[in-house]
């Protein structure tokens, strides 16, 4: 099937018209291509000369080093000459409309777009197991794509979430023809910041993501094992099995069949050799290509995206790689897109077109186009509150200053009705705060960096007042601000705490409170106490002993407007985003019983608990 796109000049604007043949396509594909035609005809490119006719080839085979065949759809200019390749390796089905629409755009702009189903997904052979084969398969696919007869030998990768992981894991294998990457909202460490955070299991993400992926695995298994002859002699007839798959007699058996990796994740709660084999943070020095890292406030992988940018900028294999790093931080990511995310409208400037940015990046990198990437500073941030984009020389900002906001109360900071305050004044003689954390009645998740089931649990900024009404949530707020306060950079909470349990969790949330009371969550974190000293070695607490703990809330960029309040919430659960700690010392993954824990927080001269914010003075 060939889709022809021919440039025209109408009213001084370049537009595309379509001439297509449907000989090889059924009616379903025809409807899809008609929709794509509308998208493409409404697309405008910077130069009419770049609007090429497009040829599409489906399910082109590439053989990996172990003989496994992976398949890709290839969109390329129907023109003489050789072109750079843009490669996407995805577990999410290369035939979905978003993927096909971008393929047409990229090819019309003068790129060969290769969209491959990764091993064990959709049209590709092999068994699906996250991360395991992505370095070797990524290397082999890059080199295969570079050798295509219409390729000019340069390959750039792009895409988000797990597709970002396929790029990063390929980059650390340094295939010779990889010339650039564009990882979007993806992690740096598949233990901390993907599967776990602060030692706690990312239950909502892990379960919703795994459930979504299991559908294709089930379909493949059924297709491979469906044969009516295998049960034709079985009596009585109602006992005939629809398909001969070792299907589950329990949820555990079903998980073994469809997602064995999920059980492996639960079996490895600490940072051990299972995770170390694919931790990107240990391999930044092996990355030798320029990268545009796109992160997002409220994204579930925000922390890892920022670490990737900083790590490669400092440790990349050579000066060209280190200087070739760019960072863009928008809003939403997995939590949404557009000007409105969650309950907050961030204004018209928040609109973000990932397709355009990706193509502009490669126009700059591969075609020497003097666009914004040629002239801009390396970091571009969307500053919430001000609702403006701003360019910076580095991340974190050199001019940001760590400012401590100390926690205060008379011992009754429980809930929004309590006496908790927050100020830059140091703590003195104050009574500690405490609450009862009961795993059978956990503090609920309301918004935040969530993936991947919006229907049942909405992500992004949401009003936190229902959470703050609970007695097991400590609330500390500043007075109304006399002037705007910008916070742009990492956020941490230093706590002095004890528990009646040998193990429990501590959570924290940074909140921007408007004059009308709307409490907008900005960023959050968690720490499982047994991993307070090391993600590798669990170490129980001594009940009643005070410990200094640090909770990493990742980062934000927000202007707290005059009259707003800065608030921090402290609790011991954020469920179902994170799994519940049973407080017993047992593994949360296998525990069947739990017990309440009394958790106490100190904020006096000897124990100066404080929220640490990167504050920025007006330029």
TIVO-936369 format. One record per residue (C-alpha): y, x, z; residue in one letter. Coordinates in steps of 0.001 Angstrom, whole numbers, padded with zeros to 6 digits, always signed. Example, Ala and Ser with C-alpha at 12.3 -4.5 7.8 and 13.67 -1.06 7.14 Angstrom:
2
-004500+012300+007800A-001060+013670+007140S
END
This chain:
619
+000000+000000+000000X+003436+001357-000950X+006661-000039+000431X+009642+000866-001758X+013110+001149-000243X+015927+001798-002721X+019517+002640-001682X+022422+000573-002914X+026126+000752-002280X+027629-002642-001487X+031184-002872-000178X+031114+000848+000614X+028155+000409+002958X+024634+001657+002347X+022002-001055+002425X+018326-001099+001678X+016427-003451-000580X+012674-003821-000671X+010158-003937-003538X+006581-004139-002357X+003044-004655-003524X+000576-006602-001365X-002599-005709-003255X-004227-003973-000273X-002833-006235+002437X-003977-009520+003919X-001613-012313+004886X-001195-011047+008483X+000065-007701+007273X+002314-009435+004775X+004062-011355+007536X+004476-008161+009524X+005949-006266+006588X+008341-009090+005839X+009626-008808+009402X+009945-005070+008930X+011855-005614+005725X+014470-007623+007599X+014780-004855+010188X+015112-002153+007585X+017590-004056+005428X+019836-004381+008466X+019622-000665+009239X+022463+001610+008154X+022042+005324+007811X+024751+007933+008037X+024314+008936+004412X+023046+006726+001592X+021297+009727+000009X+018843+009743+002941X+017470+006254+002215X+014136+007118+000576X+011476+004772-000751X+008600+004683+001736X+004844+005101+001327X+002508+004007+004133X-001041+005312+004561X-003238+003727+007206X-005935+005254+009413X-005740+008762+008041X-008406+010843+009765X-007835+014104+011627X-010815+015962+013084X-010360+017634+016452X-011964+020941+017430X-014958+019180+019029X-015571+017010+015957X-013949+013839+017300X-012016+011940+014630X-008589+010548+015492X-006728+008252+013115X-003055+007893+012286X-000764+005799+010147X+001541+007949+008031X+004948+006782+006811X+006528+009174+004313X+009236+009316+001696X+007916+008361-001715X+009693+011299-003288X+009090+014825-004483X+009488+017621-001999X+008438+018435+001533X+009783+016921+004723X+009633+017574+008470X+007073+015628+010498X+007762+013381+013477X+004562+012877+015449X+003745+010185+017970X+000431+010210+019830X-000035+006943+021720X-002643+004914+023644X-000713+001697+022955X-001836+000765+019395X-000083+002335+016439X-000016-000987+014563X+002314-002780+016993X+005597-003968+015412X+007828-001543+017339X+005821+001410+016076X+005690+000238+012484X+009394-000594+012442X+010350+002885+013569X+007940+004415+011057X+009782+002763+008187X+013180+003811+009568X+012144+007430+009991X+010533+007774+006573X+013527+006184+004846X+015671+008780+006593X+013690+011684+005207X+010894+012281+007730X+007128+012047+007621X+006238+009794+010536X+002703+010287+011871X+001645+007666+014440X-001763+008448+015916X-004011+006520+018296X-005077+009020+020948X-008714+009730+021690X-010669+006645+022728X-007940+004144+021846X-007910+001539+019069X-008910+003182+015752X-009626+006680+017116X-013083+007850+018159X-014107+009334+021485X-013785+008229+025091X-010456+007387+026751X-009609+009375+029877X-005907+009908+030653X-004508+013435+030253X-007900+015107+029826X-007784+015914+026104X-004061+015720+025363X-003347+019458+025299X-006181+020317+022903X-005879+017145+020805X-002114+017550+020718X-002407+021145+019520X-004954+020226+016845X-002948+017225+015626X+000301+019192+015391X-001380+021843+013273X-003111+019209+011127X+000193+017394+010552X+001987+020633+009690X-000594+021300+006978X-000220+017922+005226X+000658+018529+001565X+004066+016850+001865X+004995+018513+005182X+007509+021369+005350X+005591+022818+008323X+007900+021677+011127X+006591+019105+013600X+008621+017289+016230X+007107+014897+018751X+008703+011829+020334X+008077+008747+022476X+007996+007522+026037X+005860+007081+029135X+002296+008263+028397X+003514+009198+024914X+005862+011606+026688X+002841+013061+028483X+001118+013703+025152X+004158+015737+024088X+004465+017772+027258X+000761+018539+027411X+000823+019616+023763X+003916+021763+024320X+002303+023813+027109X-000510+024623+024649X+002226+025943+022274X+000874+025012+018831X+002610+027343+016336X+004170+024576+014232X+005581+022476+017057X+009362+022770+016642X+010757+020194+019070X+009952+017372+021459X+011708+014235+022694X+009923+012989+025841X+011290+009673+027110X+010862+008371+030687X+007818+010458+031543X+006549+012463+034497X+006188+016139+035365X+003199+015991+037699X+000447+013442+037253X-000372+013532+040953X+003064+013188+042557X+005381+010972+040540X+002698+009245+038465X-000351+008296+040536X+001013+009052+043987X+004467+009534+045460X+005019+011297+048747X+001257+010980+049292X+001210+007178+048875X-000749+005549+046053X+001424+003904+043355X-000654+000751+043616X+001349-001655+041455X+001745+000753+038564X-001768+002178+038696X-003434-001213+038806X-001236-002977+036254X-001324-000040+033814X-005076+000362+034130X-005664-003360+033683X-003591-003398+030506X-005411-000426+029033X-008846-001803+029933X-008613-004574+027320X-009016-002199+024385X-011765-000268+026190X-013645-003528+026725X-013136-004593+023104X-014482-001265+021834X-017496-001462+024121X-018306-005020+023088X-017928-004169+019394X-020237-001169+019739X-022913-003043+021676X-023012-006478+020042X-026379-007093+018353X-028068-010492+018554X-031464-008938+017726X-031515-007158+021062X-031956-010428+022968X-033581-012666+020409X-036912-012951+022335X-035312-013642+025719X-036259-016884+027473X-034866-019090+028798X-032142-019144+026197X-029194-019458+028641X-030051-015941+029849X-029236-014396+026490X-026511-011757+026992X-023536-012020+024632X-023411-008242+024349X-025528-005380+025527X-022990-003554+027653X-023851-002262+031131X-021575-004996+032413X-020514-005351+035926X-022241-007130+038724X-019189-006227+040822X-015576-005204+040388X-016557-001633+041277X-019139-001493+038486X-016641-002933+036045X-014179-000202+037011X-016864+002439+036444X-017425+001030+032958X-013841+000495+031847X-011638+002830+033905X-013597+005565+035692X-010401+007599+035969X-008929+005002+038345X-011729+005665+040810X-011221+009407+040361X-007536+008976+041209X-008461+007228+044450X-011019+009906+045256X-008347+012639+044999X-005402+011539+047167X-004326+015121+047849X-003008+017613+045325X-006269+019436+044536X-007874+021102+041516X-008392+017738+039835X-004592+017442+039496X-003645+021096+039194X-005296+021478+035779X-002572+019395+034119X+000485+019815+036325X+003348+020507+033933X+005481+022039+036679X+003185+025069+036733X+003584+025616+032982X+007289+025352+032187X+007305+029057+031325X+004898+028311+028467X+007192+025833+026710X+008972+027429+023788X+010590+024509+021942X+013872+022593+022271X+013591+019267+024045X+015649+016127+024440X+014574+014624+027769X+015548+010967+028134X+015369+009660+031696X+016587+006429+033274X+017905+005225+036594X+015394+002700+037988X+012598+004263+035956X+009276+004857+037640X+009179+008448+036314X+012815+009369+036957X+012004+012207+039350X+009597+013863+036925X+011930+013530+033944X+014699+015311+035849X+012297+018028+037017X+011136+018577+033427X+014690+019167+032237X+015594+021505+035091X+012274+023332+034994X+012319+024135+031277X+016038+024992+031363X+015333+027604+034025X+011830+028765+033143X+011289+028128+029417X+009410+030880+027584X+012442+032255+025774X+016218+031984+025667X+016120+029642+022678X+013895+027202+024571X+015974+027397+027730X+019251+026869+025872X+017688+024205+023657X+017224+021670+026457X+019192+018417+026472X+019172+015614+029035X+020225+011998+028660X+019972+009561+031585X+020380+005889+030758X+019458+002873+032890X+016238+000896+033058X+013463+002761+031304X+010286+000982+032356X+012494-001377+034375X+014214-002777+031282X+016834-001998+028677X+020135-003271+027418X+023301-003980+029357X+021537-006131+031956X+018720-004691+034022X+017316-006741+036874X+020147-008750+038430X+022975-006451+037347X+025043-006436+034159X+026148-002849+033541X+028538-003749+030730X+028551-003268+026952X+028555+000542+027083X+025118+000481+028720X+023453-000561+025456X+021094+002191+024314X+019255+002534+020997X+016325+004898+021515X+015360+004905+017822X+018832+006032+016753X+019049+008702+019442X+015621+010073+018508X+016498+010317+014822X+019891+011841+015599X+018151+014482+017736X+015903+015506+014873X+018733+015304+012335X+020484+017890+014506X+017368+019979+015094X+015706+019872+011671X+018540+019069+009245X+021492+020879+010847X+023501+017650+010918X+026702+018164+012910X+026300+015046+015046X+026947+014574+018779X+024089+016894+019731X+025854+019761+017980X+029100+019331+019885X+028244+017625+023159X+027552+019170+026529X+023808+019393+027269X+023750+016553+029831X+024842+012970+029247X+024677+010474+032131X+025351+006802+032519X+027368+006482+035739X+026655+003146+037371X+029444+001358+039191X+031947+002907+036789X+029583+001765+033990X+030534+004671+031748X+028794+007500+029941X+029829+011020+030874X+028924+014472+029637X+028126+017319+032019X+027330+021022+031735X+024248+020884+033954X+021980+018869+036180X+022395+018781+039135X+026188+018856+038823X+027642+022163+039961X+030677+020432+041468X+028620+017965+043539X+028593+018593+047282X+025820+017611+049666X+027363+015286+052229X+025491+014130+055310X+025860+010528+056423X+024411+010345+059919X+022465+007374+061254X+023908+005659+064326X+023054+002690+066538X+022727+001599+070133X+019009+001207+069589X+019088-002108+067750X+019377-001293+064041X+016625-003779+063183X+017537-006005+060221X+020858-006801+058645X+021915-008394+061933X+021402-005149+063866X+023914-002538+065005X+022991+000306+062639X+025877+002259+061114X+026254+005222+058786X+029063+007769+058855X+029917+011435+058357X+030529+011710+062114X+027774+013664+063843X+025338+011925+066173X+025699+012201+069949X+023839+010507+072779X+022318+007431+071170X+019293+005264+071807X+016455+005526+069249X+015471+002624+067011X+011947+001327+066647X+009920-001407+064993X+006334-002555+064683X+004780-001816+061297X+001878-004200+060694X-000135-003477+057510X-001170-007139+057404X+002507-008116+057059X+004064-005303+055007X+007670-005065+053881X+007649-006519+050355X+008722-004787+047179X+011877-006358+045740X+012844-004772+042426X+013093-001023+042003X+011286+001377+039653X+008297-000712+038635X+005836-000870+035769X+004021-002671+034120X+003934-006406+034913X+007409-007930+034864X+006047-011465+034909X+004758-011195+038464X+007087-008601+039998X+010554-008103+038546X+011854-004504+038399X+015312-002956+038545X+018308-003733+040762X+017757-006841+042892X+019475-008271+045946X+017844-006614+048968X+019096-009028+051624X+015726-010834+051915X+014116-007484+052762X+016933-006555+055128X+016380-009759+057119X+013077-008414+058479X+012852-006893+061987X+010634-004068+060688X+013470-002800+058451X+016192-000643+059993X+019567-001048+058289X+022393+001502+058513X+025690+000867+056665X+029066+002523+056370X+032270+000636+056956X+033879-000729+053774X+034940+002303+051749X+038708+002970+051684X+038382+004418+048163X+035806+004892+045420X+032926+007234+046263X+030813+008783+043508X+027275+009883+044277X+025623+011760+041415X+022607+013928+042126X+019530+014197+044352X+019205+011901+047373X+017263+012710+050544X+016790+011227+053994X+016127+013560+056933X+014506+011672+059792X+013342+012523+063269X+010507+010127+064005X+007396+009511+066055X+004583+006998+065796X+001925+005479+068007X-000510+006142+065152X-002080+009347+063845X-000875+008451+060352X+001673+006011+058972X+004219+005760+056166X+007998+006081+056168X+010103+004520+053424X+013801+004715+052567X+016090+002950+050116X+019689+003682+049076X+021734+000500+048603X+025228-000305+047265X+026607-003318+049151X+029345-005354+047430X+032073-007178+049387X+030230-010477+048802X+027110-009031+050446X+025023-008429+047303X+022831-005453+048241X+021961-003509+045080X+019092-001064+045443X+019778+002256+043715X+016841+004544+044450X+013999+004794+046941X+011238+006988+048319X+008202+007164+050576X+006367+009726+052697X+002799+009407+053950X+002964+011255+057258X-000333+013115+056851X+001210+014890+053821X+004519+015725+055525X+003881+019490+055384X+001900+019785+052163X+000684+017558+049338X-002569+019520+049393X-003637+019437+053023X-003620+016292+055118X-002548+016813+058726X-002513+013971+061211X+000316+013432+063680X+000004+013582+067418X+000926+010089+068615X+004164+010200+070541X+005298+013575+069162X+008659+013735+067349X+008583+015210+063824X+011317+016110+061403X+010532+014405+058097X+012197+014533+054700X+011924+011596+052317X+012753+012342+048666X+014618+009411+047092X+014853+011240+043756X+018393+010782+042399X+021115+008442+041244X+024558+008342+039665X+026689+005557+041084X+030292+004923+042004X+030465+002961+045246X+033671+001044+044632X+036475+000652+047152X+035497-002064+049624X+031754-001517+049035X+029410-000080+051661X+026822+002676+051448X+023581+001546+053061X+020182+003049+053766X+017115+001007+054690X+014262+002575+056652X+010827+001021+057048X+007126+001841+056726X+005978-000087+053676X+007065-001100+050199X+004197-003267+049048X+002743-003717+046467X+004607-000869+044804X+002785+001465+047197X-000514+000888+048960X-000435+000016+052654X-001206+002679+055219X-003758+001210+057683X-002391+003476+060463X-005955+004364+061515X-006245+007772+059887X-008866+006476+057469X-008388+006811+053748X-006174+003909+052648X-008374+003625+049538X-011553+002869+051476X-010335+001550+054841X-011432-001974+055719X-009513-002279+058974X-005940-001644+059987X-003832-001727+063113X-000116-002069+063870X+001917+001047+064668X+005106+001368+066670X+007405+003743+064766X+010479+005183+066469X+013488+006941+064925X+015854+009281+066746X+019490+009959+065867X+021148+011956+068629X+022650+015432+068968X+019204+017025+069133X+017778+014834+066359X+020556+014317+063762X+018850+011972+061300X+020968+011817+058155X+021170+010525+054605X+022097+013406+052268X+024131+012396+049213X+025478+014489+046334X+029117+013381+046367X+031453+014100+043463X+035237+014276+043588X+037228+012574+040852X+037955+014864+037896X
END
